[in-house]
Every structure is written in C-alpha cells, then in structure tokens.
C-alpha cells in the first residue's frame, strides 16, 4: 500500500486529535508528559552517588531500604 507522505506537522496534528478523541484530554496529556526532556545531569549524579561502591554494596543498600 503506497500512501502520500504528509508533512510532519500534519501527522502530529492528526495524532494529537486522535489521542484526544480516544483517550480524552487528561490522559492524552499524561501520555505526552512521558516524553519530556527532564532536567539535571543523570550521568554525573549517578557517578557521584555510586562512586567507590561495589555492585554488592549497592545491592545490599537496596535490600536494606526494601525492608
């Protein structure tokens, strides 16, 4: 099946209309919020958080917090 290539703006507008219609505005917005960029520098934060810790130490800390 060959279809014409629509401009991306048209595809986006159609997709948004369909999501609003099928999910409702609130749930469509919740869906879109999954794709926000976020903030901070996760790589640096992770490196700082786990610096000088072995995998066993990290697992042990997780297990302690779950109890």
WOFENCOR-V737421 format. One record per helix or strand of 3 or more residues. SS is the DSSP state (alpha for helix, beta for strand). FROM is the first residue (numbers start at 0). LEN is the number of residues. If there is no record, write none. Layout:
ss: (SS:SS)
from: (FROM:FROM)
len: (LEN:LEN)
//
This chain:
ss: (alpha:alpha:alpha:alpha)
from: (7:24:41:54)
len: (16:9:8:12)
//
